[in-house]
Amino acid sequence: MTFTLYTLSFPVCTSFRGSRAMADRRLSRPGIRVLQGARNPLLKVFRRALPEGVTRDGWLGIEGPLLLAEVIEAYCAPRRGREAGPGDAYTGGSEPAPGSVDSEQGTANNQGSIHSVLLSRSAARKFTRLLERLPAEAEVAEVPDRLFDQIAQTETPQGVAALVELPHHDLDAVLVRRDALLLVACGLQDPGNLGTMMRSGFALGATALITLPATVSPFNPKAVRSSAGAIFRLPVFPGIEAGLLCAGLRTAGVRIVAADRRSSCSLAQADLRGPVALLIGNEAAGLPQEIVCEADLRLSIPIRAGTDSLNAATAAGIFLYEAARQRGFRH
C-alpha cells in the first residue's frame, strides 16, 4: 500500500536570500549580516515560523541554543563514530550491523539542514563556539537585542533562533521494517506530552512517531522544545487518517497494540517483539472506541487501586520501555 501523506515542503527561500535591506551592513566576521530594519524579509519569515512552529512554506522555526546544538548534531555532525538514529540513511562505508536501522530500507530522502540562524547582538558574542559548528551554507544574521526580543516567543529569549528543514521520510519504508516500533498518538492535545513522547520514543528505539488527525501538531513550538531534539532524529508523520494507517499496518504485518486502562490483559504478559504499533490515546478520554476495535491487542498498565490513570506520555514511556526490554535494548 502506498501512502499519500501530508509532507512538509521546504523550498529554497530566495525572498530573504536575494533581498538585502539598505540598512543592512556587513560584520567584519565573515558570513554574518547585521540587520537593523524590522521589515527585513528574513525577519518576516522568523515572525511567522516561531509562533506557528511550521510556516505555510514549510520552515520549522526553533528557538534557543540547546535546540540549535541538537540540530547541528543531528544534521551536521560527521556520521562516522556516531550511532545512527532511526532516520539515518545508509550512505556507504562499513556494513551496518544486522538489525540496525541502516540495515533496513532507508527512510529518509534527505538528511535535513539548517537554512538560517538569527542572533541577538549579545548572543552573537556569547555563542561563538556554537556558531563555529554551523555549516558554511547556513545564513547567519544578527539583530539588536530589543528587536530579537520582539520576534522571540519564549518567556526568556536566549538570543538564538533558526529555520530548519526536517528530513523527508517514507512511511511505507518504515512500516516494512523487521524491527518496526511505531508510536501512534491518537488525539493528544498537550504539546508537552507529545514532545515528551518523541523524546522517550527516540531514547527507547521507536522507529517513528505517527499522529492521527485532531492530535496536536508535533511541530508545535512547545512540542519541539519538549522533544529535546528528538524531533530532528525520529521520523515524524503528522495527521495520518486512522483507516488508512490501520490498513497499511495490516498489509505490512504490523501488530496494532492499544494502551487501554480498561483491559484485563497486562502489559507484562504481552509479547512486544516483532513489528508493533503502540496506540496512545487522549489525555482525558483515552482511545476512541473505533480505534480500539482496530487493535489486535489491548493492554493495560497495572497501577495502584484507586488511581484513575497515568499521564499519556508516562504511559507511552512505560510501553516503550517494555518493548525495548523485550528486544534486548538493541536500538
N, C-alpha and C positions, 0 to 999 in steps of 0.2 A: 504494500500500500504506500502510495506516495502522498505526502502531506503538503498541502498548500498552506503555508504558515504566514502569520504576521511576522515580518522581519524588519529590523532596523536598517535603514538605508543611510549611508554616511557619504554623501557626495563631497568632493573637494570643494571647500568653501572659498571661492575666489572673491566673494564680496568684501572680505576684510583683508585678504592677502594682497589684492591688487590695488586697493584704495588706501591712500595714506593721507591723513588729515594734515592740513597746512601747519597745525600747531605741533605736530609730532617732531621730535628731534632724536638723533641717534646718541646712545650712550657710547662712551669710549670702549666699553666692554662689548666685543663683537656679538652680534646675534640678538641683542636685546633692544627693544624700542621703548622710548618713553612717550606715553600718551598723556596729553593734557586735556583734550576735549572730551566731554561726556558723551558726545554724539558720534564718537568713532564707531565704525561698523563692527569692529571686533567686540567692543563693549556692549553693543546691542545684542550680539549673539549670546554673550555671557548673561545678560539680563534675562533672556528667555530660558537659557539652559539651567541655571542654578535653581530657580524656584520650581520648574517643571520636572526636573530630572532629565528627561529626554525631550528635545525640541522636535518640532514637526519635520525638520530637516534631518533628524537622526543623530544629533550630537548629544552625548551624555555629559552633563556638567557635574563636576566633582569639586569638593572644597576641602582644603586642609593639607598640611604636609604629609601626614601619615597615609592618606589615601593616594596622594601623588607618588609616594615612595612605593606603595603596593603596586600601582600601575607600572612603574618603571621596572620593578622586579618581575612582574608578570609578562610584560611585553618587550622589554629592552635588555634584560639581563641575558648573558650568554647561556645557551641551553646546556652546554657541557658542564657536568658536575652538579646539575640541579635536577632534582627529582621531577619527572614530568607530571603535570597536572591533568585533570580529566579532559581538558580541551586541547591539549597539545597534540599537534600533528607530527608524525614521524618525518624527519627531513633528511635522513641519511646518517652515516656514521656507523657505530657499532649496532649490532642487532638488539632490538628491545627484548626485555625478558618476557618469556611466555606468561600470558595472563595479565601483563601490564597494559596500561592504557594504550600505549603506542603499538602493541601487538595486534590490536584490532583495527578495523577500518577507521581512518581518520575522520573526525567530525568537524574540524574547523576548516573553512575555506580561506580564512586569513587569520593572522595572529593578533590582530588588534594593534592600535597605535595611539600615540599622543600627538594631537594636532596643534594645540595652542595652550600656553600657560600664561596666566595673568597673575602679577605680583603687585603687592603694595610696595611703596618705596622702602619702608623699614624691613619688610620680608626679603627683599632682594639682597639686602646686606646680611640678613640673618641666616638665610638658607643657601649660601653659596655652594656648599658641598652637594646639596640635593640638586641644584641646577646643573652642576658639572656632570651629573649622571643622565641628563636628558639626551635623547637622540639629536643628532645635528639638524635633522629636518624639522624638529618641533619649533613652532613660532613662540617666542617669549616676549612679553610686553610688561612694562611697569607703569603704574599709575600712582598718583598721590594717595596717601593712606585714607584721606577723607573720601575720595572717590571710590576706592575699593570697598570701604565700609558701606557705601550706599548700594553697591551691587551685591555684596555678600548676603547670604541667607542664614548663616549660623549666628547664634546669640553673641558669641565672642569670636569674631573673624580673626584668623591667623595670617591673613595676607597672601594666601596661595589658593588658586583655583585653576582648573584645567578643563579642556574639551577633549573627550576621549572617544575613540572608535572601538567598539567591542568586536570580538571575533564573530563571524557568521558561522553557525553550526548547522549540521544536517541531522534533523530528528530521526529520519529513517536509519541513518548510520548508528545513532545512539541506541535505538531500540533493538537492533540485532546483535549488540554486544553480548558475549557469553557471560560477562560479569555485570550486566546492567543492574544498577541500583538507582532507581528513579524516585525522586521526591516530588510528589504532586500536591500542590497547595490548592485546596478546594474552598474558595470563599473567605479566606483570611482577610481581615480588614486592618489589622495593626501592622504598619510597615516595619516597626521594630521587631515584631515576631517573624515576619518574612525574612528580614535581613539576618536574624539570628539563625533561622533555618538554613539559609545559604551558608553561613559560617560553619555550622555543625555538619552540613552536608559535605562541604569540601574537606573538612578535617577527617571525616569518618568514611570517605571513599564513595560518596554518591557520584553517579556519572552524569546527572543533570538535574536541574530544577525545572518543573513544568507548572505553570499556573493556569487555572481554569478561568473563564470569564467571571466577572463580579469579584475577583480577587484583587487586592491592592497591587499596584504596579511594582514589580521588582526593581524598577528604575526610579521609584520614589526616592528623593534625597535621604530621608531617614532610613529607608531600607538599605540603600547603598552604604551609608555610614555604619549601620548595624552589621552589615556583612563583613566588615573589617578586611575588605579586599577580596573576599571570596567571589564576588560578582565578576571580577576580572579573570577568574580561573575556572569557574564552574559554568558549563554550558547552561544557558537560561532560555526557555521557550515560553513566552507570555501569551495568555489569552487563547489557549487551545480549547476547542469545543469538546465537551465530555464524551459525546457519542463518537466523534472522530478519533479521539485519543484511545478510548477503550477498544474500538475496532482495531486500531493499529497495534495495541498491546497484545491482543489475542492473536493477530496474524503473526506477530513476531515471537510468540510463545512466552510472553512475559506474564507472570502471575500478578494478579491485582490483589493487593492486601490493604484492607481498610482498617484504620485505627478507630475502634468503636467501643466506647466505655461500657456499653450495654451487653457486649458479647461475653459469653461464658467461657470462651476459649482464651487462655492466657498467652501473652507474647512469649513467655518462657517455654511453652510447649510447641512452638511453631518452628518449622524449618525454613529459614530465610536465605538459604543458599540458592544459587542459580538466578536467572533473570527475575527481578522483582520490582514492582512499582508500589511505593508506600503512599497511601492517600491520607492526608491530614486535613481535617475539616475546620470550619469556622470556630472562632474562639468561644462563642456562646452556644451556638446551635449544633456544632459538630458537622458531620457529613450529611448532606441531603439524602433522603431515602432512595431516590432514584440512582444516586451514585453508589450507595451501599449495596443495592441489588446487583450491581455490576461486578462486585468483588468476588474473587474466588475464595477469599479467606477473610474473616472478621476477627480481629484480635483486640484484647483489652490489656491494659497495664494494671497489675494488681496493686491497689493502693489501700491505705488505711480506711476502715469503715467510717462512714460519716463524712468523708471527703467527697465533694461532688465530682471534681475532675482535675486534670493537670492543665497548665498553660500549654497552648498549642505548640509553641517552639520547644518547650521542655519535653512534651510527648514525642515530637519528631526526633529529638536528640536521643531519647531512650530507644526508640525503634531503630534508628541508625546505628547506635552502639551495639545493639544485639545482633544486627545483621553483620556488622564489621567483625564482631567477636566470632560468630559462626564461620566467617570467611577467613579466619586466622589473621585479621588485621592486615591483609595484603591489599594495600591501597594502590 
